[in-house]
Amino acid sequence: MNKPSSDPVISKNTKLSSTSNSNHASIQIDLRWVLDELLEDARISERDYNFASGSRREKEELKWNPIQFLAKFEFKDQHSDDEVLTVERLTEWLAKKSGQRVFYIDPLKIDVKEITSVMSFAFAERHQILAVKVTDEQVIIASAQPFVDAWRHGLEQTLGGKEIVRVVGNPADIMRYTVEFYNLAKSVSGATGAAGQSLSGVTNFEQLLELGDLSSPDANDQHIVNIVDWLLQYAFEQRASDIHLEPRREIGHVRFRIDGVLHDVYELPATVAAAVTSRIKILGRMNVAEKRKPQDGRLKTKGKNDLEIELRLSTLPTAFGEKLVMRIFDPDVLMRTPAEMGLENEDYDRWKEMVSQSTGIVFVTGPTGSGKTTTLYSSLKQLATREVNVCTIEDPIEMVEPAFNQMQVIDGIGLSFSDGVKALLRQDPDIIMIGEIRDLETANVAIQAALTGHLVISTLHTNDAPSAITRLMDLGVPPYLISATVLGVMAQRLVRTLCPHCKRDAYMDEETWHALIAPWKGKKPEKVKTPVGCLECRKTGYMGRMGIYEIMPLSEEVKELVAHSASLSDIRKQAMKEGMHTLRLSGANKIAAGMTTPEEVLRVSPTSSR
């Protein structure tokens, strides 16, 4: 939230004042006024007018702005065939009525520290206004009462000559964010005050000599507790997959990863950021005193609808303190169908056939954050019937799932992946999931498990599916054992999917299409979709992510090549002859279906997949 808004500064020549429509100057809009104006503008029918006029407000609704109250009825907009009068449409109508522009509040682009310093919470709440952007010359004020101007004179005296620019905002957003922003600012200010103006005593990189008895805020301080609660709730609301707390010399950056892209959220004073990190470490049962070694932990909390959400915690010692990353695991991930993950048609049939075998090894490959965990857990969830024993060994356990028997690697006591698999083999497993094959010992144990009648599913870090074979050879696994045990390899990446509310038709040139499908030839789709940006997707044009896949079953021909230590190029060519779709070709199919864009596919897929 500390990132300045991307909205352009309003020109001084564009005077947007509450008196731009003289007919409505100094009017405080109420339900009767809104209904009269909507009827006059032919936006609602007389029947809707009478219904809303006679409707009784609940106690909570008495605090609402009239357009909030009207929006709940979802009246048909008489100017459109299929649109209803939502809060957003009514806000746009009110803005047009007042001669002011609409401002959509994106909390990721709001500088909370700046906007809360413009006026007090009491003043903002009393007048139902909120500063949404502050520049050197202007202060943009959002309100849902565009014709009320009584507050302007008092505010102008405190702004030092800055121009006040009025905009119309969604009344529900103004009410909500006024409380959230000021509460957050109060907590940060309170936590900072507890530490004086200190910049934190000790970091890993340097120590600042401090005079006086200044203490850092306590991790259990109520202000810190409030900040952590806000941080987690806000991350869940914004659909973040990761929360990053990054210490710097004087401040701590808070960033969210949303749909694979990092967004700046807030800047905390260094002392407050350190206390927030300590608070989260306490909740995750990590060693708070140990700041020199990386640590892993986990935390479980509840999101909306009381669904439990798991967070995997990871700390890393850096130059100016501990960097903390929280990976958020939504429980709904386990319930996703293959189609929801983007695994469809021939690719799904191939994957299903591989994991349906009773013996052998199946690998899922890809870099960190490519969705391997989601694929493994979703597949294991479907395989984990009451008739089979599913055991996993992970480092760390990503998500706790009752259908599996899960074991965590503990290096401190000598429990490695290889030791864990040896122990699991004595537990009569049917399916074994190994978090990652990192060395020859683990690879050999996995191969022995496959040779003795178990299905083993694991991950490797390679660019594409055929490279998994050469990776195993590099580890020292004999080619004949690879051909005897490996059932297949699936490489995957995650691409952002287009927002269904705003995507529109676009043209794609032949060169881009050829780059996607090479070495194959195919007719370019007449139309593809391109991102536009709307309120639903936060003006990005994208909403959510899905997988693109490259699945290589080891046929007899491929096994023969592997056994004779054939080159990676030869293995890839043979797999493609047998119908293996590369990552880019899989992406091209989703582009043709209007799900994503060429830019996304080219961004995440390796060129070696051609």
C-alpha positions as CSV (number, residue, x, y, z in Angstrom):
1,M,0.0,0.0,0.0
2,N,3.0,2.3,0.0
3,K,3.2,2.4,-3.7
4,P,1.9,5.6,-5.3
5,S,-1.2,5.3,-7.3
6,S,-0.8,4.8,-11.0
7,D,-3.7,7.2,-11.7
8,P,-2.4,10.3,-13.4
9,V,-2.4,13.6,-11.5
10,I,-5.4,15.6,-12.4
11,S,-4.5,18.7,-14.3
12,K,-5.1,22.1,-12.6
13,N,-7.1,23.1,-15.7
14,T,-9.5,20.3,-14.8
15,K,-11.4,21.8,-12.0
16,L,-13.5,19.1,-10.3
17,S,-15.4,20.8,-7.5
18,S,-18.6,20.1,-5.7
19,T,-20.2,23.1,-7.3
20,S,-19.6,22.0,-10.8
21,N,-23.4,21.4,-11.1
22,S,-25.0,24.5,-9.7
23,N,-28.4,23.0,-9.6
24,H,-27.3,20.6,-6.9
25,A,-24.9,22.7,-4.9
26,S,-24.8,22.0,-1.1
27,I,-27.3,19.2,-1.4
28,Q,-26.8,16.1,0.9
29,I,-28.2,13.3,-1.1
30,D,-30.7,11.0,0.5
31,L,-32.8,8.1,-0.8
32,R,-35.6,10.2,-2.0
33,W,-33.3,12.5,-4.0
34,V,-31.5,9.5,-5.6
35,L,-34.8,7.8,-6.6
36,D,-36.2,11.1,-8.0
37,E,-33.1,11.7,-10.1
38,L,-32.8,8.1,-11.3
39,L,-36.5,8.2,-12.4
40,E,-36.0,11.5,-14.1
41,D,-33.0,10.1,-16.0
42,A,-35.0,7.0,-16.9
43,R,-32.6,4.6,-15.2
44,I,-35.3,2.9,-13.1
45,S,-38.9,2.1,-13.6
46,E,-41.8,3.6,-11.6
47,R,-42.4,0.1,-10.2
48,D,-38.8,0.0,-8.9
49,Y,-39.2,3.5,-7.6
50,N,-42.3,2.6,-5.5
51,F,-40.8,-0.6,-4.3
52,A,-37.6,1.1,-3.0
53,S,-39.6,4.0,-1.5
54,G,-41.7,1.6,0.5
55,S,-38.8,-0.7,1.6
56,R,-37.8,-0.7,5.2
57,R,-34.2,-0.3,6.2
58,E,-32.6,-2.6,8.7
59,K,-30.7,-1.1,11.6
60,E,-27.3,-1.6,9.9
61,E,-28.6,-0.2,6.6
62,L,-29.4,3.2,8.2
63,K,-25.7,4.0,8.2
64,W,-25.4,3.2,4.4
65,N,-25.2,5.7,1.7
66,P,-28.5,5.7,-0.4
67,I,-26.8,4.2,-3.4
68,Q,-25.6,1.3,-1.3
69,F,-29.1,0.6,-0.2
70,L,-30.5,0.8,-3.7
71,A,-27.8,-1.5,-5.1
72,K,-29.0,-4.4,-2.9
73,F,-32.2,-4.6,-4.9
74,E,-30.3,-5.2,-8.1
75,F,-32.8,-3.2,-10.2
76,K,-32.5,-3.5,-14.0
77,D,-30.7,-0.5,-15.6
78,Q,-33.3,0.8,-18.0
79,H,-30.5,2.1,-20.2
80,S,-29.1,-1.4,-20.7
81,D,-30.7,-4.7,-21.7
82,D,-28.8,-7.0,-19.3
83,E,-27.1,-4.8,-16.7
84,V,-28.2,-4.2,-13.2
85,L,-27.7,-1.1,-11.0
86,T,-24.8,-2.2,-8.9
87,V,-22.9,0.1,-6.5
88,E,-20.3,0.7,-9.2
89,R,-22.8,1.7,-11.8
90,L,-24.7,3.9,-9.4
91,T,-21.4,5.5,-8.3
92,E,-20.6,6.2,-12.0
93,W,-24.0,7.7,-12.4
94,L,-23.6,10.0,-9.4
95,A,-20.1,11.1,-10.6
96,K,-21.6,12.1,-14.0
97,K,-24.4,13.9,-12.2
98,S,-22.0,15.9,-10.1
99,G,-19.4,16.6,-12.8
100,Q,-16.7,14.8,-10.9
101,R,-14.7,11.7,-12.0
102,V,-14.9,8.3,-10.4
103,F,-12.0,7.1,-8.3
104,Y,-11.7,3.3,-7.7
105,I,-9.8,2.7,-4.5
106,D,-7.1,0.0,-5.0
107,P,-5.6,-0.6,-1.6
108,L,-2.4,-1.9,-3.2
109,K,-1.8,1.6,-4.7
110,I,-2.7,3.6,-1.7
111,D,0.1,5.2,0.4
112,V,-1.5,4.8,3.8
113,K,1.0,6.9,5.7
114,E,0.5,9.8,3.4
115,I,-3.3,9.8,3.1
116,T,-3.9,9.3,6.9
117,S,-1.7,12.4,7.6
118,V,-4.1,14.6,5.6
119,M,-6.8,14.6,8.2
120,S,-7.8,12.9,11.4
121,F,-10.0,9.8,11.5
122,A,-12.7,11.7,13.3
123,F,-12.8,14.3,10.6
124,A,-12.8,11.7,7.8
125,E,-15.6,9.7,9.5
126,R,-17.7,12.7,10.3
127,H,-17.7,14.0,6.8
128,Q,-17.6,10.6,5.1
129,I,-14.5,11.6,3.0
130,L,-11.2,9.9,2.5
131,A,-7.9,11.2,1.0
132,V,-6.9,8.7,-1.7
133,K,-3.8,10.4,-3.2
134,V,-1.4,13.1,-2.2
135,T,1.1,14.8,-4.5
136,D,3.3,17.9,-4.1
137,E,0.5,20.1,-5.5
138,Q,-2.8,18.2,-5.0
139,V,-4.8,16.2,-2.5
140,I,-7.4,14.0,-4.1
141,I,-10.4,13.5,-1.8
142,A,-13.0,10.8,-2.4
143,S,-16.6,11.2,-1.2
144,A,-20.0,9.7,-1.8
145,Q,-21.7,13.0,-1.1
146,P,-20.3,15.1,-4.0
147,F,-22.5,18.1,-3.3
148,V,-21.5,18.6,0.3
149,D,-18.7,21.1,0.6
150,A,-18.8,22.2,4.3
151,W,-15.5,20.5,5.1
152,R,-13.4,22.1,2.4
153,H,-12.6,25.4,4.2
154,G,-11.3,23.7,7.3
155,L,-9.2,21.2,5.4
156,E,-7.6,23.9,3.1
157,Q,-6.2,25.6,6.2
158,T,-4.1,22.5,7.1
159,L,-2.8,21.6,3.6
160,G,-0.3,24.4,3.1
161,G,-1.8,25.7,-0.2
162,K,-2.3,22.3,-1.9
163,E,-5.2,22.1,-4.2
164,I,-8.1,19.9,-3.2
165,V,-9.5,17.8,-6.0
166,R,-12.8,16.1,-5.4
167,V,-13.7,12.7,-6.8
168,V,-16.6,10.3,-6.3
169,G,-15.8,7.0,-4.7
170,N,-17.8,3.8,-3.9
171,P,-19.4,4.5,-0.6
172,A,-18.9,1.0,0.7
173,D,-15.2,1.2,-0.1
174,I,-14.9,4.7,1.6
175,M,-16.5,3.4,4.8
176,R,-14.4,0.2,4.9
177,Y,-11.0,1.6,4.0
178,T,-11.4,4.6,6.2
179,V,-11.5,2.2,9.2
180,E,-8.8,-0.1,7.9
181,F,-6.3,2.5,6.8
182,Y,-6.5,4.6,10.0
183,N,-6.4,1.5,12.2
184,L,-3.3,0.3,10.4
185,A,-1.6,3.7,10.6
186,K,-2.5,3.9,14.4
187,S,-0.9,0.5,15.0
188,V,2.3,1.3,13.1
189,S,2.5,4.7,14.8
190,G,2.0,3.1,18.2
191,A,4.5,0.4,17.6
192,T,7.0,2.9,16.3
193,G,6.4,5.1,19.4
194,A,7.2,2.2,21.6
195,A,10.6,2.1,20.1
196,G,11.3,5.8,20.1
197,Q,12.9,6.8,16.9
198,S,15.3,3.9,17.0
199,L,16.4,2.2,13.9
200,S,16.7,-1.1,15.6
201,G,19.8,-2.1,17.5
202,V,21.4,-5.0,15.8
203,T,21.3,-6.4,12.4
204,N,23.4,-9.1,10.8
205,F,25.3,-6.7,8.7
206,E,26.1,-3.8,10.9
207,Q,25.5,-2.4,14.3
208,L,24.4,1.1,15.0
209,L,25.7,2.6,18.3
210,E,22.7,4.0,20.1
211,L,22.8,6.4,23.0
212,G,20.0,6.3,25.6
213,D,17.8,3.6,26.7
214,L,15.6,2.9,23.7
215,S,13.8,-0.4,23.5
216,S,12.4,-2.2,20.4
217,P,8.7,-3.0,20.3
218,D,7.7,-6.3,21.9
219,A,6.5,-9.0,19.6
220,N,3.4,-9.4,21.8
221,D,2.7,-5.7,21.8
222,Q,-1.0,-5.1,20.9
223,H,0.0,-2.8,18.0
224,I,2.2,-5.6,16.6
225,V,-0.6,-8.1,17.0
226,N,-2.9,-5.8,15.1
227,I,-0.4,-5.3,12.3
228,V,0.1,-9.1,11.9
229,D,-3.7,-9.7,11.9
230,W,-4.2,-7.0,9.3
231,L,-1.4,-8.4,7.2
232,L,-2.8,-12.0,7.1
233,Q,-6.4,-10.9,6.5
234,Y,-5.4,-8.5,3.8
235,A,-3.3,-11.2,2.0
236,F,-6.2,-13.6,2.0
237,E,-8.5,-11.0,0.7
238,Q,-6.1,-10.0,-2.2
239,R,-5.6,-13.6,-3.2
240,A,-1.9,-13.5,-2.4
241,S,0.0,-16.8,-2.7
242,D,3.1,-15.4,-0.8
243,I,3.8,-12.7,1.8
244,H,7.4,-11.3,1.7
245,L,8.8,-9.3,4.6
246,E,12.1,-7.8,3.5
247,P,14.4,-5.9,5.9
248,R,16.4,-2.9,4.7
249,R,18.6,-0.5,6.6
250,E,15.8,1.8,7.8
251,I,12.6,0.2,6.7
252,G,11.0,-3.2,6.0
253,H,9.3,-3.8,2.7
254,V,6.0,-5.8,2.7
255,R,5.2,-7.4,-0.6
256,F,2.5,-9.8,-1.8
257,R,2.8,-12.2,-4.7
258,I,-0.6,-12.2,-6.6
259,D,-1.0,-14.3,-9.7
260,G,2.7,-14.8,-9.8
261,V,3.6,-11.1,-9.7
262,L,5.0,-9.3,-6.7
263,H,3.3,-6.1,-5.5
264,D,4.6,-3.5,-3.0
265,V,2.1,-3.3,-0.2
266,Y,3.6,-1.3,2.7
267,E,6.8,0.1,4.2
268,L,7.2,-0.5,7.9
269,P,9.9,1.1,10.2
270,A,12.8,-1.3,10.7
271,T,11.9,-1.8,14.4
272,V,8.3,-2.6,13.6
273,A,9.2,-5.0,10.8
274,A,11.6,-6.9,13.1
275,A,8.8,-7.1,15.7
276,V,6.3,-8.3,13.1
277,T,8.8,-11.0,12.0
278,S,9.3,-12.1,15.6
279,R,5.6,-12.2,16.2
280,I,5.1,-14.5,13.2
281,K,8.0,-16.7,14.3
282,I,6.4,-17.1,17.7
283,L,3.1,-18.1,16.1
284,G,5.0,-20.6,13.9
285,R,6.8,-22.2,16.9
286,M,10.2,-21.1,15.5
287,N,13.2,-20.2,17.5
288,V,12.9,-16.4,18.0
289,A,16.4,-16.0,19.5
290,E,18.1,-17.7,16.5
291,K,18.5,-15.1,13.7
292,R,21.7,-16.4,12.1
293,K,20.3,-19.6,10.6
294,P,17.5,-20.2,8.1
295,Q,14.4,-21.7,9.7
296,D,11.2,-23.3,8.6
297,G,7.8,-23.3,10.4
298,R,4.1,-23.5,9.8
299,L,1.1,-21.7,10.9
300,K,-2.6,-22.4,10.6
301,T,-5.3,-19.8,10.7
302,K,-8.9,-19.2,9.4
303,G,-10.0,-17.2,6.5
304,K,-13.5,-16.5,5.2
305,N,-16.2,-19.0,5.9
306,D,-14.1,-20.4,8.7
307,L,-12.0,-22.4,6.3
308,E,-8.6,-23.3,7.7
309,I,-5.6,-21.8,5.8
310,E,-2.1,-23.1,6.2
311,L,1.0,-21.0,5.9
312,R,4.5,-22.3,5.4
313,L,7.1,-20.0,7.0
314,S,10.7,-19.6,5.9
315,T,13.3,-17.2,7.3
316,L,16.6,-16.3,5.7
317,P,19.4,-14.2,7.4
318,T,20.2,-11.1,5.2
319,A,22.3,-8.1,5.5
320,F,19.8,-6.1,7.6
321,G,18.0,-8.8,9.4
322,E,15.7,-11.8,8.8
323,K,13.8,-12.0,5.6
324,L,10.5,-13.8,6.1
325,V,8.4,-15.5,3.4
326,M,5.0,-17.0,4.1
327,R,3.6,-19.3,1.5
328,I,-0.2,-19.4,1.7
329,F,-1.9,-22.8,1.0
330,D,-5.6,-22.5,0.3
331,P,-7.4,-25.8,1.3
332,D,-9.5,-25.5,-1.8
333,V,-6.3,-26.3,-3.8
334,L,-6.6,-29.9,-2.8
335,M,-10.1,-30.1,-4.2
336,R,-9.3,-28.7,-7.6
337,T,-10.1,-30.8,-10.5
338,P,-7.6,-31.5,-13.3
339,A,-9.6,-29.3,-15.6
340,E,-9.4,-26.4,-13.1
341,M,-5.6,-26.8,-13.1
342,G,-5.5,-26.7,-16.9
343,L,-4.8,-30.4,-17.3
344,E,-7.2,-31.6,-20.0
345,N,-7.8,-33.8,-23.0
346,E,-4.7,-35.9,-24.1
347,D,-2.5,-34.5,-21.4
348,Y,-4.8,-35.5,-18.7
349,D,-5.3,-39.0,-20.2
350,R,-1.5,-39.5,-20.3
351,W,-1.0,-38.2,-16.7
352,K,-3.9,-40.4,-15.4
353,E,-2.4,-43.5,-17.1
354,M,1.0,-42.8,-15.6
355,V,-0.2,-42.4,-12.0
356,S,-2.7,-45.3,-12.3
357,Q,0.2,-47.8,-12.5
358,S,1.0,-50.0,-9.5
359,T,4.8,-49.8,-9.8
360,G,7.3,-47.4,-11.2
361,I,8.4,-43.7,-10.8
362,V,6.6,-40.6,-12.0
363,F,8.4,-37.3,-11.9
364,V,6.9,-33.8,-11.9
365,T,9.5,-31.1,-12.8
366,G,9.6,-27.3,-12.8
367,P,11.1,-24.4,-10.9
368,T,9.9,-23.1,-7.6
369,G,6.4,-21.7,-7.8
370,S,5.4,-23.7,-10.9
371,G,2.6,-25.5,-9.2
372,K,4.3,-28.9,-8.6
373,T,2.9,-29.1,-5.0
374,T,-0.7,-28.4,-6.2
375,T,-0.4,-31.1,-8.9
376,L,1.1,-33.7,-6.5
377,Y,-1.4,-33.1,-3.7
378,S,-4.4,-33.0,-6.1
379,S,-3.4,-36.2,-7.8
380,L,-2.6,-38.0,-4.5
381,K,-5.9,-36.9,-3.1
382,Q,-7.7,-38.7,-5.9
383,L,-5.5,-41.8,-5.5
384,A,-5.8,-41.9,-1.7
385,T,-8.8,-44.3,-1.5
386,R,-9.4,-46.4,1.6
387,E,-8.0,-49.4,-0.2
388,V,-4.4,-47.9,-0.5
389,N,-1.8,-46.7,1.9
390,V,-0.3,-43.3,0.7
391,C,2.9,-42.2,2.5
392,T,4.8,-39.0,1.9
393,I,8.2,-37.6,3.0
394,E,8.6,-33.9,2.5
395,D,10.9,-31.0,3.5
396,P,8.9,-29.4,4.9
397,I,5.3,-30.8,4.9
398,E,3.5,-28.4,2.5
399,M,-0.1,-29.1,3.6
400,V,-1.4,-31.4,6.2
401,E,-3.8,-33.8,4.6
402,P,-5.7,-36.5,6.7
403,A,-5.8,-38.9,3.8
404,F,-2.0,-39.2,3.7
405,N,0.6,-40.5,6.2
406,Q,3.1,-37.6,6.1
407,M,6.6,-37.5,7.4
408,Q,9.0,-34.5,7.6
409,V,12.7,-34.5,6.9
410,I,14.7,-33.6,10.0
411,D,18.4,-33.2,9.1
412,G,19.4,-32.4,12.7
413,I,18.6,-36.0,13.8
414,G,19.8,-37.6,10.6
415,L,16.4,-38.1,9.0
416,S,17.0,-37.4,5.3
417,F,14.9,-38.2,2.3
418,S,16.7,-41.5,1.7
419,D,16.4,-42.5,5.4
420,G,12.8,-41.6,5.4
421,V,12.0,-43.7,2.3
422,K,13.8,-46.7,3.9
423,A,11.6,-46.3,6.9
424,L,8.5,-45.9,4.8
425,L,9.2,-49.2,2.9
426,R,8.7,-51.0,6.2
427,Q,5.2,-49.4,6.5
428,D,3.7,-51.4,3.7
429,P,3.0,-48.4,1.4
430,D,1.2,-48.6,-1.9
431,I,2.1,-45.1,-3.0
432,I,5.1,-43.1,-1.9
433,M,5.5,-39.4,-2.5
434,I,9.1,-38.0,-2.1
435,G,9.2,-34.3,-1.9
436,E,12.3,-33.9,-4.1
437,I,15.1,-36.1,-5.4
438,R,18.3,-34.1,-4.7
439,D,21.1,-36.7,-4.6
440,L,22.1,-40.1,-5.8
441,E,21.2,-41.8,-2.5
442,T,17.6,-40.6,-2.5
443,A,17.4,-41.5,-6.2
444,N,18.7,-45.1,-5.6
445,V,16.3,-45.6,-2.7
446,A,13.3,-44.4,-4.9
447,I,14.4,-46.8,-7.7
448,Q,14.6,-49.7,-5.2
449,A,11.1,-48.8,-4.0
450,A,9.8,-48.9,-7.5
451,L,11.5,-52.2,-8.3
452,T,10.0,-53.8,-5.3
453,G,6.4,-53.1,-6.2
454,H,5.6,-49.5,-5.2
455,L,4.4,-46.4,-7.1
456,V,6.7,-43.5,-6.4
457,I,5.9,-39.9,-7.2
458,S,8.5,-37.2,-6.8
459,T,9.8,-33.9,-8.2
460,L,12.9,-32.8,-10.0
461,H,14.2,-29.3,-10.8
462,T,14.6,-29.3,-14.6
463,N,13.5,-27.0,-17.4
464,D,11.4,-29.6,-19.4
465,A,10.3,-33.2,-19.3
466,P,13.1,-34.9,-21.3
467,S,15.8,-33.1,-19.2
468,A,14.7,-35.2,-16.2
469,I,16.3,-38.2,-17.8
470,T,19.7,-36.4,-18.2
471,R,19.3,-35.0,-14.7
472,L,19.0,-38.5,-13.2
473,M,22.1,-39.6,-15.3
474,D,24.0,-36.6,-13.9
475,L,23.1,-37.7,-10.4
476,G,24.7,-41.1,-11.2
477,V,21.7,-43.3,-11.8
478,P,22.5,-46.0,-14.4
479,P,20.6,-45.7,-17.6
480,Y,19.2,-49.2,-17.5
481,L,17.6,-48.5,-14.1
482,I,16.0,-45.3,-15.4
483,S,14.5,-47.2,-18.4
484,A,13.3,-50.0,-16.0
485,T,11.6,-47.9,-13.4
486,V,10.6,-44.4,-14.8
487,L,7.0,-44.4,-16.1
488,G,7.0,-40.8,-17.3
489,V,7.8,-37.2,-16.6
490,M,5.5,-34.1,-16.5
491,A,7.0,-30.6,-16.7
492,Q,4.7,-27.7,-15.9
493,R,4.5,-23.9,-15.6
494,L,1.9,-21.5,-14.4
495,V,0.5,-18.8,-16.6
496,R,-1.8,-16.0,-15.6
497,T,-5.4,-16.5,-17.0
498,L,-7.3,-13.6,-18.6
499,C,-9.9,-11.9,-16.6
500,P,-13.3,-13.2,-17.9
501,H,-15.0,-9.8,-17.2
502,C,-12.9,-7.6,-19.5
503,K,-10.9,-9.7,-22.0
504,R,-11.5,-8.7,-25.6
505,D,-10.6,-10.0,-29.1
506,A,-7.2,-9.2,-30.5
507,Y,-4.9,-10.1,-33.5
508,M,-1.7,-12.2,-33.2
509,D,1.0,-12.1,-35.9
510,E,2.3,-15.2,-37.7
511,E,5.8,-14.9,-36.2
512,T,4.6,-15.1,-32.6
513,W,2.4,-18.1,-33.4
514,H,5.3,-19.9,-35.1
515,A,7.5,-19.3,-32.0
516,L,4.8,-20.9,-29.9
517,I,4.2,-24.1,-32.0
518,A,7.6,-24.7,-33.6
519,P,8.7,-27.2,-34.8
520,W,5.0,-28.1,-35.6
521,K,3.0,-26.3,-38.2
522,G,-0.6,-25.2,-37.6
523,K,-3.1,-22.7,-38.6
524,K,-3.1,-19.5,-36.6
525,P,-6.4,-18.8,-34.8
526,E,-8.3,-16.0,-36.4
527,K,-8.8,-14.3,-33.0
528,V,-7.2,-14.5,-29.7
529,K,-7.9,-12.6,-26.4
530,T,-6.0,-9.8,-24.9
531,P,-6.1,-8.2,-21.4
532,V,-7.9,-4.9,-20.9
533,G,-8.3,-4.3,-17.1
534,C,-11.3,-3.7,-14.9
535,L,-12.3,-3.4,-11.3
536,E,-12.6,-7.2,-10.9
537,C,-8.9,-7.8,-11.9
538,R,-7.5,-4.6,-10.4
539,K,-6.8,-3.2,-13.9
540,T,-4.3,-5.9,-14.6
541,G,-6.4,-7.8,-17.2
542,Y,-5.5,-11.2,-15.5
543,M,-7.3,-13.2,-12.7
544,G,-5.9,-16.4,-11.4
545,R,-3.4,-18.9,-12.9
546,M,-3.5,-22.2,-14.6
547,G,-1.0,-24.8,-15.7
548,I,0.6,-25.6,-19.0
549,Y,2.1,-29.1,-19.3
550,E,4.6,-31.2,-21.1
551,I,4.0,-34.9,-20.5
552,M,6.4,-37.5,-21.7
553,P,5.5,-41.2,-21.0
554,L,8.4,-43.5,-21.4
555,S,7.4,-45.7,-24.3
556,E,9.5,-48.8,-25.3
557,E,11.2,-46.7,-28.0
558,V,12.1,-43.9,-25.5
559,K,13.3,-46.5,-22.9
560,E,15.5,-48.1,-25.6
561,L,17.1,-44.7,-26.2
562,V,17.6,-44.1,-22.5
563,A,19.2,-47.5,-22.0
564,H,21.7,-46.7,-24.7
565,S,22.5,-43.3,-23.2
566,A,21.1,-41.4,-26.2
567,S,21.4,-37.6,-26.3
568,L,18.8,-35.3,-24.9
569,S,17.9,-34.1,-28.4
570,D,17.2,-37.6,-29.6
571,I,15.0,-38.4,-26.6
572,R,13.1,-35.2,-27.1
573,K,12.6,-35.9,-30.8
574,Q,11.3,-39.4,-30.2
575,A,8.9,-38.2,-27.5
576,M,7.6,-35.5,-29.8
577,K,7.0,-38.1,-32.6
578,E,4.9,-40.0,-30.1
579,G,2.7,-37.0,-29.4
580,M,4.4,-35.1,-26.6
581,H,3.2,-31.5,-26.5
582,T,5.9,-29.1,-25.5
583,L,5.1,-26.4,-22.8
584,R,4.8,-23.8,-25.5
585,L,2.4,-25.9,-27.6
586,S,0.3,-26.5,-24.5
587,G,0.3,-22.8,-23.9
588,A,-0.7,-22.2,-27.6
589,N,-3.7,-24.4,-27.2
590,K,-4.8,-22.3,-24.2
591,I,-4.2,-19.1,-26.2
592,A,-6.4,-20.4,-29.0
593,A,-9.1,-21.2,-26.3
594,G,-9.0,-17.6,-25.1
595,M,-7.6,-18.4,-21.7
596,T,-4.2,-16.6,-21.7
597,T,-1.9,-14.5,-23.9
598,P,1.2,-15.2,-26.0
599,E,3.2,-12.9,-23.8
600,E,2.4,-15.0,-20.7
601,V,3.3,-18.3,-22.4
602,L,6.6,-17.0,-23.8
603,R,7.4,-15.5,-20.5
604,V,7.3,-18.7,-18.4
605,S,8.2,-21.4,-20.9
606,P,11.8,-22.3,-21.7
607,T,13.1,-22.0,-25.2
608,S,14.6,-25.5,-24.9
609,S,11.1,-26.9,-25.1
610,R,10.9,-26.1,-28.8
